[in-house]
């Protein structure tokens, strides 16, 4: 279950990759702009502001996120991205930090590109930090004797999460697209107590939270917190540096 308020705790840090991604789309007057995985709708609203004449189509697999988006006035719907089919007038498709949650997502971008009209734009970004200590410690703890039976199968491994930029660019290029693919590591300055724990609570720990009772969830967090503090120590000024790698792809259909 997604918690929109928890996800928005670090809204500034989570939105920066979105704007870096969308900034590479040079569509002038798209007819339809699609946000696949719209979350609570805060960034979908930015798409509507950039292209005010476009029809905005938004969806997310989480009913909680869709409800939050609708509260913002976004006409969002519940949909699995694997089931999405582009309408004939779809000129821009954006998917921000979504595909990493989808098994077998690697085939989706090239499939969508073949279904989109001439000159359409497809842009997506995914976190590429599954080998970072923030995720390694979660996997290690989930695989420990205390938690293994309930949790080990719920966390993404580094080798089954996302590709590097070239891994996404190749199939899109083979489909005839012009492709711009890159990666960026943001050095995020977080504040507060256990900020890295709070960050992963809003994303990577979501499947674990769903699987545990309130008591067990509190115990799991209590065990994870000191591990993350050791990997991401707090500075004397009370801030914590959190490197975060992301993979970006922007493609235009032929």
N, C-alpha and C positions, 0 to 999 in steps of 0.2 A: 504494500500500500504506500502510495506517495503522500507526503505531507507538504502541501504547497508552501506553508509558512516556513517550515524548516529549509526547504529548497531555496527560498528567497532570502535567507539569512545572509548569504554572500552574493547578493544580486549583482553588485558592481563587478566582482571578479568573474561571475558566471556570464555576464552580458558582454564583456570585452571581446571574447573570441567571436561571438555572434556578429558584432559590428565589424570586426576585422574581416570576417567571411563575407558578409553582405556588401562591404565596401568594394569588393572585387567584381560585383555584378554591375554591368553597365547598361542594363535594359532601360530604355527611355519611358515607354508607355505600355507596360505589359497589361494584357487583358485580364488574366487571372494569376494571382500570386498564392502559392500553396505553402503552408507551414506544417510540415509533418513532424509531430511531436511538439506541439505548441506549448506544453507545460501550462503554467498559470496565466499565459496570455500576455505577459508584460512585454515580451519581445515581438509578438505578433502585432501588437499595437504600433510598434516602430515600423513594421512593414507597411501598414496602412498609412502611416504618416508620410513615408517616402514615396509611395505610389498611390495617391489618393483616388485616382480614377479606376484603379484595378479592383476586381472582385477578389476578396480575401477568403481563402478556404483554409480552415484550421482544424486539426484533429490531434488526438492523443489517445494512447491506449489506457490511460488512467482516468477513471470516472472522477476522482477527486480533483485532478488537474483540470479536466474539462469543466467541472463545476466552477473552479476558481477563475478560469478564462471567461466563462459566461458572465460571471459577476463583474468582469471588466468591460462587458459589452461585446465580447468576441463571440461570433456565432460558430462555436466549436462543436465537434462531434467526437464520439468515442470510436476509435478505429485503430486496428493493428496495421502498421505501415506495410506489412507483407501483403495486405489485402487491398492496398490503395491502387487505383487506376486513374491516370490523368485524363481530365476532360479535354476535348479538342482545342480549347482556347487557353490551355495552361502554358504560360510563357516563362514563369519563374517558379522553381521549387526550392525550398530551403528546409534543411533538416539539421537542427542544432543539438549536438550531444545526445543523439537518440540511437543511432545504428549499432552502437556497441552493445546494446541490450538485446539485439535481435540475432538469434542463432542463424547462421548462413546468410548474414546480411551482405556478404561480399558480392553476391550476384545481383542485388537490387539496383545499384546505380546504373549499370549498363542496361539492364532491362528497362528501367524508366527512360533512359536516354533514347532508346529505340522507339518508345511509345510517344515521346513528346514531339510537338510540331517543330518545323524548321526554325532554327535560330533561338530555341528556348534555352533557358539557363537552369542548371542544376548545381546547387551548392550545399555542401554538408561539411561538418566538422565533428570529430570524435576525440575523446580524451585518449591520449597515448601513454598514460602513466601507470599501466598495470604492473610494471616492473619496479615501481617506486616503493619505498618503505611503507608508505601509507596503505598500499594494497597488499604488499608482502606480509605485513604483520597481521592483517585481517585473515589472509589465507592460512597462515601458520596457526593462529589461534583457533580458527574454525576446524583445523585438522587435528587439534590436540585431543587427548583422550576424553576430556570433559565434554567437548562439543561435537566430536567427529560424526557421530551417528545422525545428528540432526542438521548439521550445517555444512559439512565439507562439500557437498554437491551443489550448494547454493551460490558459491562465490566464483567469479570469473577468474580463470588462470591467465597468465601473461600470454600464453601461446594460443588462446582461443578467443581473444578479445577483438583486436583491431589489426589492420595491416599498416605498413608504412606508406608514405605518399605514393611511391612507385607502384605498390600493390593495387591501389585504387586507380591510378592514372592509366595503367596499361589496358585494362578492359574498356575503359571509356574511350581511349584513343583508338583502340581496335574497332569501336562502334562508330568511328568517324568524328568524334568530338574534338574540339579544341580544348585542351586541358591545362589548368594551372593548379599544381599541387605542391604543398609545402608543409613544413612543421615548425612550430614555435614552442619554446619553453618559457612560460611566464614565471617570473619570480614574484609570487604573490605575498604581500605583507599582511598577515592576519593579526587580529587583536583578540584579547579575551582569554579566559581560562580554557585550556585544551582546545584550541581553535581547529586543529587538524582533525581531532575526533569529531567536532561539530560539523566540519566540512563533509567527512565521509558518511556521517549519519544521514545527511540529506541525499546521498547518492548511493555509494558502494554498499552501505550497510542496510539499505532498504529491504532486500530479500531476507536478511537475517532478522531484522526487526519483525517482519511478518511471521516468521517461523517460531518466534519465542514468546513466552508469556511475559508480562510486565516485570515480574521478579527476575526471570532468567535474562531478560534484556538488560536490566540494570546491572546484573552481575557480569555479563559479557562486556559491557562498556567499561565497567570498573577494572576488568582485567586488561582491556585494550589500552586504556588511557595512559598508563605509565610506559608502555612500549612505544607509543607515539611520541610521548614527551622526550624520551631518550633519543629518538631519531630526529625530532624537530624541536630542539631546545628553545626555550623562551629567552629572548635577549634582555639585557638590563633595562631597556626602555619599555618592556612589557609586550613587545611584538614578536611574531614568529614568522620566519621566512619559509615559504612553502612552494618549491619548484613544481610546476605543473605543465607537462608536455601535451600538446594537442596537434592533431593532424587535420589539414584543411584540403578540400578539393572543390574547385569551381570549374564547371565544364559547360560549353555551349554546343548544342547539337548542330550538325552540318546543315 
